[in-house]
């Protein structure tokens, strides 16, 4: 894993976050709304997307069981339109 001091200097906070993610370095912390928007704009400009598994709300219990079994490759994202079918 690369050391942070060996990484190239980034011009914006969004570029820094991109470089750390691309280099398999995890950096956690708080960011302002402006920094968050910078990051979203940077990702949109460079076609960087998240890998997610979209599930309907009806499968939430199955998703939870999969989490307990460590049978999850991506983050789960609930399809909110399935809420109207949840009755």
N, C-alpha and C positions, 0 to 999 in steps of 0.2 A: 504494500500500500504506500503511495507517495506521501512524503512529509509535506505539511502545509508550507514550510519555508521554501521548499523547492518549486512551488507552483508559480506560474507566471502572474504578474500583477494584473488585476482586472481593472477595467475602466469604470464600471458601475457595479453596484451591489448585485444586480441581476446577473451580470457576467461572472462575478465571483461565485455566486451560488451555482450557476451552470457548470463552471469549471470544477467545482468540488464534487458535484453529482457525477459529472462525466468521468472523474478520476476515482470514483468509488470512495470518496472521503465524505463522512457524515459530519455536517455542521448544524447544530441546533441553536435556536435563539429566537428572540423576538424581532419583529420587523414592523415598520410603520405601514400605514395604508399606502403611502407613496412607494415604498420599497416593494410591497406586495404587488402593486399595479405595475411597477417596472418589471418584476419577474414574470407576471402574466403576459405583458406586452412582448418581452424577450422570447418567451416560449411560443407565443403565437407567431412571431416573426420568423422563428427558426423551426417551426413545425415540431415542437417538442410536446409530446402528449403523455398522459399517464396510462398505464396498463391497469384496467379495471375489469371486473366481472360484474355485469349488470344483472341484477336479480329482481324478480317481482316481490312485493311485500309478502305474498303468500308463501314464499320459500325462506323466510327469515329464520325460522327454527332449523331448517336444514343447513343454512349457511352457518349458523351458530355451532351446530354439531360438527361441521367441517372444520371450523376454527379450532375446536377442542381436539380434533384428530390431527391437526397440522396439515390438513388436506386443502390448503389454499395457496394458489400461485400468485394471485393479484389481490388488490383491495376489492372489497365488495362495494358496489354502489347500488342503492335501491332505486328502482324505476318508480318515481313518484306517481306516474299516471296509473300504476297498478293499485293505488290506494282506493280509487273509485270502484274497483272490482273486488275489494277485500271483504265485502259483507257476506 
